[in-house]
Each structure stands twice: as C-alpha cells, then as structure tokens.
C-alpha cells in the first residue's frame, strides 16, 4: 500500500509514515513505475507492528502511543532505570 494509505490506516500524518520509513521503523518496497521514478509501498504486515516497542528495563514488547518517545512499558520501569543510571554515574565519579 502507498504511504498515504498506510498513514490513514495508522491514524498518523503522512510525514510521520515517511519519517518511519526513512528511519527504518517501517519497511519499504520499491516498485518500478512506467517511465518514472520507482513508487514506494509499505507492506501490509508492517502496519501490525508499527506501534510496538521494547521496554529498556525488562525487554517486554508493548504497544506505544508514540513509538519514538516510548522506552519503558510502565512508569516503575522508567524510574528504576533512571535510578540505576544515576547510581552508576555516582559510582564512577567516586573512583
């Protein structure tokens, strides 16, 4: 399907779909167009996983409302990860 149709089905802006394609979040398929530049298509299967993200703390796969921003499946994991990062910085400063 075209990026326009993919954006409509995902409920996001066309620029978002183009950005996800550019960043590799959505795969693209190039098909030769008669007498011009190749057309870009997004596989239908890729739409099912467009909002999936993996938690940086536990590794669980979850559906994110904003996949570019989401790193944790819940606030508790975010807090634990931030605490661990701050603790590691404090330990390295003491050495």
Steps between C-alpha positions, in 0.01 A plus 500: 500500500612857448629712789183709476278196560731376776476838676122491480481145639743576784332829584818703466618775266661414166821671617512259796478197269771645274720563806447143624595369155811718495603386850435132421204460738277409203642297212453621145468323170601678182304414188592620154261757361457530125726777375588653836646464844414184694190511718531438876267248663465390862424130561167441674666268753720786622201699621422245770837570667522875439426596860691219672792592719726303736540611863857611580474354851325163471504432124124452479337596170220753540280720283614862522287801420813690390760239397781754454468619860401182682780305666328333795185291538405668829608792723652265759750365246585854389571599861710189568705551186560869575601413857745238372651747252542768770649243738753388238600862438551558873713187531716598205549851643622355832777301330 
